[in-house]
């Protein structure tokens, strides 16, 4: 388990999205009070840009900051949905050994990994290539320990957590978007993370499963 990390403050917190129309700067927030699960006004603007009417989405969140919304995939982002435990292993690999992750949410027991547009179309093909092209006769598949990954792209839509969603709610942020142009992993990076996570999944452990919300990821390390 990686150590909790502090995230430097880059954009103001946006608890109720009243800041979107504010003209004065909010008072500084201590670094210790920030975490990677804090959705900012810039992050909200990026999410809203995925929809047909971004201003309507932001106005809705301003009135109801505790309400999730459904946004289309394929333009601003794709989504790769994985079981929560396996998703945690993928995140650990991405942050401990890789370039970090894009935004990450949890919804009804599954982890939603925000990915670059086009990932939903390419990732299944890459997984199939790994399964049939990277093993020899009689060799176990490298993807055998990877659970089904649900890829959502053009034509699909997903539920996005509320800006101020409670930690115990069905939809919440683990790594919230904090800029108007967040870095998003592509299919090759997510394939690498899935293979690494599958390798670690076959190890037998005598310890109980870790707390899914225990780690805090340093978003300043994204490449």
C-alpha positions as CSV (number, residue, x, y, z in Angstrom):
1,X,0.0,0.0,0.0
2,X,1.4,3.3,-1.0
3,X,1.8,6.1,1.6
4,X,-0.7,8.9,1.7
5,X,0.6,11.9,-0.2
6,X,-0.2,15.6,0.0
7,X,-1.5,17.4,-3.1
8,X,-0.4,20.9,-3.8
9,X,-3.2,23.4,-4.2
10,X,-3.6,24.4,-7.8
11,X,-7.2,25.5,-8.2
12,X,-9.8,26.5,-5.6
13,X,-12.1,24.0,-4.1
14,X,-15.6,24.2,-5.3
15,X,-18.0,22.9,-2.6
16,X,-21.2,24.3,-4.1
17,X,-20.0,25.8,-7.4
18,X,-20.9,29.3,-6.3
19,X,-17.3,30.1,-7.1
20,X,-18.0,29.7,-10.8
21,X,-19.6,33.2,-10.8
22,X,-17.7,34.7,-8.0
23,X,-15.5,37.7,-8.8
24,X,-13.3,37.7,-5.8
25,X,-10.7,35.1,-5.0
26,X,-11.4,32.6,-2.2
27,X,-9.2,32.6,0.8
28,X,-6.2,30.3,0.6
29,X,-6.9,26.7,1.6
30,X,-4.2,24.9,3.7
31,X,-2.3,22.3,1.8
32,X,-3.1,19.7,4.5
33,X,-6.8,20.2,3.9
34,X,-6.6,19.2,0.2
35,X,-6.9,15.8,-1.2
36,X,-7.0,14.3,-4.7
37,X,-10.8,13.6,-4.2
38,X,-11.6,17.4,-4.2
39,X,-13.5,18.4,-7.3
40,X,-12.5,22.0,-8.4
41,X,-14.4,24.5,-10.5
42,X,-12.0,23.9,-13.4
43,X,-12.6,20.1,-13.1
44,X,-16.3,20.7,-13.1
45,X,-16.1,22.8,-16.2
46,X,-14.2,20.0,-18.0
47,X,-16.8,17.4,-17.0
48,X,-19.6,19.7,-18.1
49,X,-17.9,20.1,-21.5
50,X,-18.6,16.5,-22.3
51,X,-22.4,17.3,-22.5
52,X,-24.4,19.1,-25.1
53,X,-25.2,22.0,-22.8
54,X,-22.3,22.6,-20.4
55,X,-23.7,25.8,-18.9
56,X,-26.9,23.9,-18.0
57,X,-24.9,21.2,-16.3
58,X,-22.9,23.8,-14.3
59,X,-26.1,25.7,-13.4
60,X,-27.7,22.4,-12.2
61,X,-24.6,21.6,-10.0
62,X,-24.7,25.1,-8.6
63,X,-28.3,24.6,-7.4
64,X,-27.7,20.9,-6.4
65,X,-24.1,20.2,-5.7
66,X,-25.0,16.9,-4.1
67,X,-26.6,15.5,-7.3
68,X,-24.8,13.1,-9.7
69,X,-25.4,13.7,-13.4
70,X,-25.2,11.4,-16.5
71,X,-22.7,12.6,-19.1
72,X,-21.9,11.1,-22.5
73,X,-18.6,9.5,-23.3
74,X,-16.5,9.7,-26.5
75,X,-15.8,13.4,-26.8
76,X,-14.0,14.7,-23.6
77,X,-13.3,11.2,-22.2
78,X,-13.9,7.5,-22.4
79,X,-14.6,5.3,-19.3
80,X,-13.2,1.9,-18.4
81,X,-15.3,0.3,-15.6
82,X,-13.6,-2.4,-13.5
83,X,-14.5,-4.2,-10.3
84,X,-13.5,-2.1,-7.3
85,X,-10.8,-4.5,-5.9
86,X,-9.1,-5.0,-9.2
87,X,-9.4,-1.3,-10.0
88,X,-7.5,-0.5,-6.7
89,X,-4.7,-2.8,-7.9
90,X,-4.6,-1.0,-11.2
91,X,-4.4,2.4,-9.5
92,X,-1.6,1.2,-7.2
93,X,0.4,0.0,-10.3
94,X,-0.3,3.3,-12.1
95,X,0.8,5.5,-9.2
96,X,3.7,3.3,-7.8
97,X,5.3,2.2,-11.1
98,X,3.6,4.2,-13.9
99,X,2.6,7.8,-14.9
100,X,-0.3,8.1,-12.6
101,X,-4.0,8.1,-13.5
102,X,-6.6,10.4,-14.9
103,X,-9.8,11.1,-12.9
104,X,-11.2,8.1,-11.1
105,X,-14.7,7.6,-9.6
106,X,-16.5,4.8,-7.8
107,X,-20.1,3.9,-8.7
108,X,-22.1,1.0,-7.3
109,X,-19.1,-1.2,-6.5
110,X,-17.2,-0.5,-9.7
111,X,-14.3,1.8,-10.3
112,X,-14.6,4.2,-13.3
113,X,-11.2,5.1,-14.9
114,X,-11.4,8.2,-17.1
115,X,-9.4,7.5,-20.2
116,X,-8.5,9.3,-23.5
117,X,-11.2,9.3,-26.2
118,X,-10.9,6.2,-28.3
119,X,-9.7,4.0,-25.5
120,X,-13.1,2.1,-25.3
121,X,-12.6,1.0,-28.9
122,X,-8.9,0.0,-28.8
123,X,-8.5,-1.5,-25.3
124,X,-10.6,-4.7,-26.0
125,X,-8.6,-5.3,-29.2
126,X,-5.3,-5.0,-27.2
127,X,-6.6,-7.4,-24.5
128,X,-7.5,-9.9,-27.2
129,X,-4.1,-9.5,-28.8
130,X,-2.4,-10.2,-25.4
131,X,-4.6,-13.3,-24.9
132,X,-4.1,-14.9,-28.3
133,X,-0.8,-13.5,-29.5
134,X,1.5,-13.3,-26.5
135,X,1.3,-16.9,-25.3
136,X,2.8,-20.1,-26.6
137,X,1.1,-23.5,-26.9
138,X,0.1,-24.8,-23.5
139,X,1.0,-21.5,-21.8
140,X,-1.6,-19.8,-19.5
141,X,-3.0,-16.6,-20.9
142,X,-1.5,-13.4,-19.5
143,X,-5.1,-12.0,-19.3
144,X,-6.7,-14.9,-17.5
145,X,-6.7,-13.1,-14.2
146,X,-8.1,-9.9,-15.6
147,X,-11.9,-9.6,-14.9
148,X,-14.2,-8.3,-17.6
149,X,-13.5,-4.6,-18.3
150,X,-16.5,-2.6,-19.4
151,X,-15.4,0.1,-21.9
152,X,-17.7,3.0,-22.5
153,X,-17.1,5.3,-25.5
154,X,-19.0,7.1,-28.3
155,X,-22.7,6.4,-27.9
156,X,-22.5,5.5,-24.2
157,X,-23.1,7.6,-21.1
158,X,-22.0,7.2,-17.4
159,X,-23.1,8.6,-14.0
160,X,-20.6,11.2,-12.8
161,X,-20.4,11.7,-9.0
162,X,-21.8,14.9,-7.4
163,X,-19.3,17.7,-6.6
164,X,-20.0,17.3,-2.9
165,X,-21.0,13.7,-2.9
166,X,-20.7,12.0,0.6
167,X,-17.9,9.5,0.9
168,X,-20.4,6.7,1.7
169,X,-22.6,7.4,-1.3
170,X,-22.9,5.1,-4.3
171,X,-21.0,7.6,-6.5
172,X,-17.9,9.4,-5.3
173,X,-14.6,10.6,-6.4
174,X,-11.3,8.9,-5.7
175,X,-9.2,11.1,-8.0
176,X,-11.2,14.1,-9.0
177,X,-10.5,16.3,-12.1
178,X,-8.8,19.5,-11.0
179,X,-8.0,21.3,-14.3
180,X,-9.8,22.1,-17.6
181,X,-7.4,19.7,-19.5
182,X,-6.7,16.8,-17.2
183,X,-4.2,14.2,-18.4
184,X,-5.9,10.9,-19.5
185,X,-4.3,7.5,-19.9
186,X,-4.6,5.8,-23.3
187,X,-5.4,2.1,-24.0
188,X,-1.7,1.0,-23.9
189,X,-1.2,2.4,-20.4
190,X,-4.4,0.8,-19.0
191,X,-3.5,-2.5,-20.6
192,X,-0.1,-2.3,-18.9
193,X,-1.8,-1.5,-15.6
194,X,-4.3,-4.3,-16.0
195,X,-1.6,-6.9,-16.7
196,X,0.5,-5.7,-13.7
197,X,-2.6,-5.8,-11.5
198,X,-3.5,-9.3,-12.7
199,X,0.0,-10.5,-11.9
200,X,-0.3,-9.2,-8.3
201,X,-3.8,-10.7,-8.0
202,X,-2.5,-14.3,-8.2
203,X,-0.3,-13.8,-5.1
204,X,-1.7,-15.4,-2.0
205,X,-2.0,-13.1,1.0
206,X,-2.8,-13.8,4.6
207,X,-3.9,-10.2,5.2
208,X,-7.4,-8.9,4.8
209,X,-8.3,-6.7,1.8
210,X,-7.2,-3.1,2.2
211,X,-9.5,-0.2,2.6
212,X,-10.5,0.9,-0.9
213,X,-10.4,4.5,0.2
214,X,-7.1,4.3,2.1
215,X,-4.8,5.7,-0.5
216,X,-4.5,9.4,-1.5
217,X,-2.9,9.8,-4.9
218,X,-0.6,12.8,-5.6
219,X,-2.1,14.3,-8.8
220,X,0.9,16.5,-9.3
221,X,2.8,13.4,-10.4
222,X,0.8,12.9,-13.5
223,X,3.0,12.9,-16.6
